[in-house]
Amino acid sequence: MPTKSVLDDLAKIKSVDKSDMLSFCTDAPKHYEVACKASRKLKLSFPKPKEIIVAGMGGSAIGGELLKDWARDKIAVPIEVCRDYSLPAYADERTLVFAVSYSGETEESLSVFLDAVKRGCEIISLSSGGKLQEFAEKLDVSHIPVPKGMAPRATLPYLFMPFPSILESIGLVSNVDLEISETIKVLKQVSVENSPAKPVNSNFSKTLASAICCSVPVVYGFGFYRAVAQRFKTQFNENSKVPAKWEFFPELNHNEIVGWEGISDHAKLFSIILIRDADEPVELHTRIETTKELMHKESLRIFEVYGKGKSMLARMCSVICLGDFTSVYLAVLRGVDPTPVRTINVLKERLAKSGTKDRIVKELEKIAGK
């Protein structure tokens, strides 16, 4: 008689997932819907920007990467993600800057916010409070509040979904509501199909987590799945507590692919996850299939994840949701609580002693007091 999987034992899942990270996966449709409603309440009145910059770190930056991929073929305005303490040299009063920090206390985001204020940029901030919201209110900057009490990586709906709606409100895109409506519908389906109550033999995420356990996940995306692959990878890092990497087609065919030559003796250490699409452009489809063939020769294990839905937004978010579920199930298999991120917290505590954030806050207080 086959042994029952840990992932089919709801009591065991709860005992490992102490802070219930899985609830954010199963409730994803609700969070996406609430996030969209919140962004529509924002009243904006400024001209179309000449460029858009999303400033944030980690989970507060990935929404910008997703926006960049989603909007690439939709708008003529360039979008850049800033993961630094200052804006690029070209940023000015015609630049729209999204300053993003879930806690509202991230020193890099506060520093970019300060830089944007000094340059007279159009600014919209997103946070659950903290100094970012405090100074947004003091300086009369548009602010989108994000719910408190969540792990930052679980707030993706609130740190991504406002962007498409805002781009529509300033006239850069149209028909966003149709994509959002389908996205929520698809996410409800994905959530049910991958819920803890669904057994391994009929649950894609549980099956994938079981198959890649004890290996290093390597996630490959392409086109509008580029940042989706990145999100997939970082969820393995933060939730599963395992090393992982990501790349994207066609770039990986010019470098990454060579790294797998002669890897057969160590192939069992890795699992390749290919993000696929039913409507792959022929040139990319050929590349992916050829890459699969070459990897199979090296005895690498290959798994495929397909986006669901018709719209680009639905397909992107469906794979993100599958990745979130998979990363939590992998954490359960490894017997580690997915929520705590001890190393990041230790790093933040040490950085706080440098005085950088205090200097930024004092400068903002000086500007706000004028």
C-alpha positions in Angstrom: 0.0 0.0 0.0 1.5 3.4 -1.1 2.6 5.7 1.7 0.4 8.7 2.2 2.1 12.0 1.2 2.7 14.6 3.9 1.0 17.0 1.5 -2.2 15.1 1.9 -2.1 15.4 5.6 -3.9 18.7 6.4 -2.9 18.6 10.1 0.8 18.1 9.2 0.6 21.0 6.7 -0.8 23.3 9.4 1.8 22.2 11.9 4.6 23.2 9.5 3.0 26.2 8.0 2.5 27.9 11.4 1.7 31.4 10.1 -0.6 30.0 7.4 1.2 31.2 4.3 -1.0 28.8 2.3 -4.0 31.0 3.1 -2.6 33.8 1.0 -2.3 31.3 -1.9 -5.9 30.1 -1.6 -7.2 33.6 -1.0 -5.3 35.1 -3.9 -8.4 35.8 -6.0 -9.9 37.9 -3.2 -6.7 39.8 -2.7 -6.4 40.6 -6.4 -10.0 41.8 -6.4 -9.6 44.0 -3.3 -6.3 45.5 -4.7 -8.0 46.5 -8.0 -10.9 48.2 -6.1 -8.5 50.2 -4.0 -6.5 51.5 -7.0 -9.7 52.7 -8.7 -10.4 55.1 -5.7 -7.3 57.1 -6.5 -8.0 60.3 -8.3 -5.2 61.4 -10.5 -4.7 64.6 -12.5 -1.4 64.9 -14.2 -0.3 64.6 -17.9 1.0 61.5 -19.5 4.6 60.8 -18.3 7.5 60.5 -20.6 8.7 57.5 -18.6 7.7 55.4 -15.6 10.0 54.2 -12.8 8.9 51.7 -10.2 11.2 52.0 -7.1 11.4 49.2 -4.6 13.3 46.2 -3.3 12.5 42.5 -3.2 8.8 41.8 -3.1 8.1 45.5 -3.4 10.0 45.6 -6.8 8.7 42.5 -8.5 5.3 44.2 -9.3 7.3 46.7 -11.4 9.0 44.0 -13.3 5.7 42.3 -14.0 4.2 45.7 -15.1 7.2 46.2 -17.5 6.6 42.8 -19.1 2.8 43.3 -19.3 3.0 46.8 -20.8 5.9 46.2 -23.2 3.7 45.8 -26.3 0.9 48.0 -25.0 2.4 51.5 -24.4 5.1 53.6 -25.9 6.3 54.9 -22.5 9.4 53.2 -21.2 9.2 51.5 -17.8 12.2 50.9 -15.5 12.5 49.2 -12.2 14.9 51.0 -9.7 16.4 48.9 -7.0 18.8 51.5 -5.6 19.1 54.5 -3.4 18.7 57.1 -6.2 16.8 57.6 -9.5 18.6 57.4 -12.9 19.9 60.7 -14.2 17.1 61.3 -16.7 14.3 61.4 -14.1 12.6 64.8 -13.9 9.3 66.5 -13.5 7.8 64.5 -16.4 8.7 61.2 -14.8 6.1 59.2 -13.0 7.7 57.4 -10.0 6.0 54.7 -8.0 7.7 54.5 -4.6 7.0 51.1 -3.2 7.7 49.6 0.2 5.3 47.3 1.9 6.4 48.3 5.4 6.9 51.9 4.4 10.3 51.7 6.1 12.6 50.4 3.5 15.6 52.7 3.3 16.2 52.4 -0.4 12.6 53.2 -1.2 12.6 56.2 1.2 15.8 57.4 -0.4 14.3 57.2 -3.9 11.2 58.9 -2.7 13.3 61.8 -1.3 15.2 61.9 -4.7 11.9 62.1 -6.6 10.6 64.9 -4.4 13.8 66.9 -5.0 13.5 66.5 -8.7 9.8 67.4 -8.9 8.7 64.0 -10.3 5.1 62.9 -10.3 5.0 60.4 -7.4 2.6 57.7 -6.3 3.6 55.8 -3.2 2.4 52.4 -2.0 2.8 51.0 1.5 1.0 49.7 4.6 2.0 52.7 6.6 5.4 53.7 7.9 7.5 56.7 7.0 6.6 56.4 3.4 2.9 57.0 4.0 3.7 59.6 6.7 5.7 61.8 4.3 3.4 61.1 1.3 0.6 62.7 3.4 2.8 65.6 4.6 4.0 66.4 1.1 0.6 65.9 -0.5 1.8 62.9 -2.6 -0.8 60.4 -3.9 -0.7 57.3 -1.7 -2.2 53.8 -2.1 -2.6 52.0 1.3 -1.8 48.3 1.5 -3.3 46.0 4.1 -1.1 45.5 7.2 -0.1 42.2 8.8 1.0 40.2 5.7 4.4 38.8 4.7 5.7 41.3 2.1 5.9 38.6 -0.6 2.2 37.8 0.0 1.2 41.4 -0.8 2.0 41.0 -4.6 -1.7 41.7 -5.6 -1.6 45.0 -3.8 1.9 45.9 -5.1 1.2 45.0 -8.8 -2.5 45.2 -9.7 -2.8 49.0 -9.0 -0.3 49.7 -11.8 -2.4 48.6 -14.8 -5.4 50.5 -13.4 -3.4 53.6 -12.9 -2.0 53.4 -16.4 -5.5 53.2 -17.8 -6.6 56.2 -15.7 -3.9 58.4 -17.2 -4.7 57.3 -20.7 -1.9 54.9 -21.5 -3.8 51.7 -21.9 -7.5 50.6 -22.2 -9.7 47.6 -21.5 -7.9 46.8 -18.3 -11.1 45.9 -16.5 -11.7 43.0 -18.9 -8.2 41.6 -18.2 -8.7 42.0 -14.5 -12.1 40.3 -14.6 -10.7 37.3 -16.4 -7.7 37.2 -14.2 -9.8 36.9 -11.0 -11.9 34.2 -12.6 -8.9 32.2 -13.6 -7.2 32.6 -10.2 -10.4 31.2 -8.5 -10.0 28.1 -10.7 -6.3 27.7 -10.0 -6.9 28.2 -6.3 -9.4 25.5 -6.1 -7.4 23.1 -8.2 -4.3 23.5 -6.0 -5.8 23.9 -2.6 -4.6 21.9 0.4 -7.8 19.8 0.3 -6.9 18.5 -3.2 -4.8 15.4 -3.0 -1.4 15.1 -4.6 -2.6 12.9 -7.5 -5.0 15.7 -8.7 -3.0 18.7 -7.5 -0.5 20.2 -9.9 1.5 22.2 -7.3 1.7 19.4 -4.9 2.9 17.1 -7.6 5.5 19.5 -8.8 6.8 20.2 -5.3 7.1 16.5 -4.6 9.0 16.0 -7.9 11.6 18.8 -7.3 12.2 18.1 -3.6 15.9 17.8 -2.7 17.0 19.6 -5.9 17.8 23.2 -6.9 14.9 24.6 -8.9 15.9 26.4 -12.1 13.0 28.4 -13.6 13.0 29.5 -17.2 10.5 32.0 -18.7 10.2 34.1 -21.8 8.5 37.3 -23.0 5.8 38.3 -20.6 6.7 35.4 -18.4 10.2 36.8 -17.8 9.5 38.4 -14.4 7.0 35.6 -13.6 10.0 33.2 -13.7 11.8 35.6 -11.4 8.9 35.6 -8.9 8.7 31.8 -9.1 12.4 31.7 -8.2 12.2 34.2 -5.3 9.3 32.3 -3.8 11.5 29.2 -3.6 14.1 31.3 -1.8 11.8 32.9 0.7 9.1 30.3 1.2 10.9 27.0 0.6 14.3 28.2 2.0 16.2 26.7 -0.9 18.7 28.1 -3.4 17.1 28.6 -6.9 17.8 30.5 -10.1 16.0 31.9 -13.1 16.7 32.9 -16.6 14.7 33.7 -19.8 14.5 32.9 -23.4 16.1 33.7 -25.9 18.9 35.2 -23.8 19.6 31.9 -22.0 20.4 30.2 -25.3 23.4 32.5 -25.7 25.1 31.6 -22.4 23.1 29.6 -19.8 22.7 26.6 -22.0 26.4 25.9 -22.2 26.5 25.6 -18.5 24.6 22.3 -18.7 27.2 20.6 -20.9 28.6 17.5 -19.3 26.4 17.9 -16.2 25.0 14.4 -16.4 26.8 13.2 -13.2 25.2 16.0 -11.2 21.9 16.3 -13.1 19.9 14.9 -10.1 20.9 18.0 -8.1 18.7 20.2 -10.4 15.1 20.5 -11.6 14.3 22.6 -14.6 10.9 24.3 -14.7 9.9 25.7 -18.0 7.1 28.3 -18.1 5.1 27.6 -21.3 2.2 29.0 -23.2 -0.3 27.6 -25.6 0.3 30.5 -28.0 4.1 30.6 -27.9 5.6 32.5 -30.9 7.1 29.9 -33.3 10.6 31.2 -32.9 10.5 30.8 -29.1 8.6 27.5 -29.3 11.5 26.1 -31.5 14.1 27.4 -29.0 12.3 25.9 -26.0 11.8 22.5 -27.6 15.4 22.4 -28.8 16.6 23.4 -25.4 14.5 20.6 -23.8 16.1 18.1 -26.2 19.6 19.2 -25.3 18.8 19.0 -21.6 17.3 15.6 -21.8 20.6 14.4 -23.2 22.2 15.5 -20.0 19.6 13.6 -18.0 18.2 16.7 -16.5 14.7 16.5 -15.0 12.3 18.9 -16.8 8.9 20.1 -15.8 6.5 22.5 -17.6 4.0 25.0 -16.2 1.5 26.5 -18.6 -0.3 29.8 -18.2 -4.1 29.7 -18.0 -6.6 32.1 -19.6 -6.8 34.3 -22.7 -5.5 37.6 -21.5 -1.8 38.3 -20.8 -2.6 39.4 -17.2 -4.6 36.2 -16.5 -1.8 33.9 -17.8 0.9 35.7 -15.9 -1.0 35.7 -12.6 -2.1 32.0 -13.0 1.6 30.9 -13.2 2.5 33.2 -10.3 -0.3 31.6 -8.2 1.0 28.1 -9.2 4.5 29.1 -8.2 3.3 30.4 -4.8 1.5 27.2 -4.0 4.4 25.0 -5.1 6.9 27.0 -3.0 4.8 26.6 0.1 4.2 22.9 -0.5 7.9 22.4 -1.0 8.5 24.1 2.4 6.1 21.7 4.0 8.0 18.7 2.5 11.2 20.1 3.9 9.6 20.6 7.3 10.3 24.4 7.4 7.8 27.2 8.2 7.6 29.2 5.0 6.8 32.6 6.6 9.9 33.6 8.7 12.9 35.1 6.8 15.5 35.2 9.6 18.5 36.1 7.4 16.7 39.1 5.9 15.7 40.3 9.3 19.2 40.0 10.7 20.5 42.0 7.8 18.0 44.8 8.3 18.9 45.0 12.0 22.5 45.5 11.2 21.9 48.0 8.4 19.7 50.1 10.7 22.8 50.8 12.8 24.5 52.5 9.8 22.4 55.7 10.3 21.5 55.9 6.5 17.8 55.7 7.1 17.9 58.3 9.9 19.7 60.7 7.5 17.0 60.2 4.8 14.2 60.8 7.3 15.8 64.0 8.7 16.1 65.3 5.2 12.4 64.5 4.4 11.4 66.2 7.7 13.3 69.3 6.7 11.5 69.4 3.3 8.1 68.7 4.8 8.6 71.4 7.4 9.2 74.2 4.9 
